[in-house]
Amino acid sequence: MVSSDSDFTALANRIREQGLEVIGIGEDKTPASLRNVCNRFIFVENLSDDSAATNEGQQTKAGKRSPKEAVPLMTRAMDEIVQDNEWCSLSALGKQIIAANPDFDPRTYGCKKLSELVKKLHTFELQTIGKTLSVRPRTASSIERTKSKSI
């Protein structure tokens, strides 16, 4: 469904009730009601690759959001994932974020992939466990290790 008009919210909801997946595409101005009723929502602004990220914490071209705005979404998603240890797979994190926020897209924050966004934030640690890329919140000791490596 391609629309930024909230009048299509009921239609999208009805399609989902029929057991079909609804993928919405629209502008950044699309009301949250339509974005949230979709299984996945993609902003048209993220479909062009002419925007390049600037320094961390600043806006990018085409009105991209600061990567730091994604931290609460990631933290909530990690809290929802059942984990045997403090690490969770990046794939599970991405699925959980999208389940709670159908309009989540790393491109909104100036990154092509979720792993790139996680690396840019410095709030989380990435590690390859087997063949799986895993993530966890940075601990005080890991922050100290990072600081000592950069000195």
Secondary structure as UniProt FT lines:
FT   HELIX           6..8
FT   HELIX           9..17
FT   TURN            18..19
FT   STRAND          23..26
FT   TURN            28..29
FT   HELIX           32..37
FT   STRAND          40..43
FT   HELIX           44..46
FT   TURN            56..57
FT   HELIX           61..63
FT   HELIX           67..70
FT   HELIX           71..80
FT   STRAND          88..89
FT   HELIX           90..100
FT   TURN            102..103
FT   HELIX           106..109
FT   HELIX           114..121
FT   STRAND          124..129
FT   TURN            130..131
FT   STRAND          132..137
FT   HELIX           140..150
//
